[in-house]
Amino acid sequence: MTARPKRVPARRGFRPTLRLRLTLLNGVLLVGAGVLLMLVAWLVVNAVLHPADELAPGTVVRLADGQQLDARQWQESVLAAAQTELTVKGLVAVLAISLVGVLGAYAVVGRALRPLHHVTATARKLGGETLDQRIRYTGADDEVAELADTFDAMLDRLGAAFTAQQRFVANASHELRTPLAVMRTEIDVTLSDPAVDTAELKRMATVVRDASERANALVDALLMLARSEGRTGLRNEPVDLGTGVLGALSAMDHEVRRIKIAVDTKLDPAPVIGDPSLLDRLAGNLIENAVRYNHLGGQIWVESRHDGEFARLMVGNTGFKVDQADVPGLFEPFRRGGRERTGARGSGLGLSIVRAVCVAHGGTVGAVALPGGGMEVTIALPLASVK
């Protein structure tokens, strides 16, 4: 892996800033334009100011002071005086206009670049506690305004991501702490009882095993989520979305029969190209959620198909009512049926993993809350022949 070259810090002192460069460019253009106009004027005067050419040779011109000069000599003196006057006054005018133009350009450029200084100052002050700061540019609707608005929008996204990361870390810590606290409590209580018997030890071992399995499942889910969002090490193999559904239903068969859930499947071909393990986990999470958040004697319906350029998988289930406004939050980590960290079964990462897997494979996921309770989740991934 090639190391990135380190940027050498700029030396303190004179710095050719953008404001200075634009001002100097404006000054050079003004001086150049002035000199060009002077040259054109000098050539015009030199070409036009020849009145003696219309007079006969040897004509004498009588001046106002009574002095008499040959017409040719008088023409040369007039032309020389005009050129001298034009050069002196032209240079003075060019210098004056250039000076005013440079000062005006310096002021105008400084005003135009003021929002950029604000952007720089805001960026330097950014930190975990200052992500709420914004530029809020109120000037003209120009490129600077576009840059300021883009910077503010970037800060909005960074702030949302930072907040989500903080919430994720806090929830993950809570979820991991809970089974560890359960294990420690059980062990401490058992060890503090001098009359503990074999049955109590077996009960304690069962509780510790269940808690360790919950912690292990949470760690596996976190690793799956990180792998999906990081998109590293993904394989590209032909997969049918219906295959993962059959495996997930088989794994949940005991729970389905226990709470007497009726399952209806319609699995038409839905071929995609992707990572088989992640796509199996996607289908597995949808089926597990449909079972866990169902009720006694409920229903689950699953359909896979393809249309146009997409393969689709839809999983619906009965269950408790969910407000449609709460549905987007269900795809956030550690949200269970609109509730955060309730201690319900599962890690609370199921739909988060589903969304991450869909995004990693160039697809989308959506969910609709059903009026009578329950929810339908639909994913769409590019067809194998199109991807």
Secondary structure, DSSP 8 states (H G I E B T S, - for coil): -----------SS----HHHHHHHHHHHHHHHHHHHHHHHHHHHHHHH--GGGGS-TT-EEE-TTS-EEEHHHHHHHHHHHHHHHHHHHHHHHHHHHHHHHHHHHHHHHHHHHHHHHHHHHHHHH-STT-TT------S-SSHHHHHHHHHHHHHHHHHHHHHHHHHHHHHHHHHHHHHHHHHHHHHHHHHH-TT--HHHHHHHHHHHHHHHHHHHHHHHHHHHHHHHHHT-S---EEEEHHHHHHHHHHHTHHHHHHTT-EEEEEE---EEEE-HHHHHHHHHHHHHHHHHT--TT-EEEEEEEEETTEEEEEEEE--S---GGGTGGGGSTTEETTEES---SS-S-HHHHHHHHHHHTT-EEEEEE-TTS-EEEEEEEE-TTT-
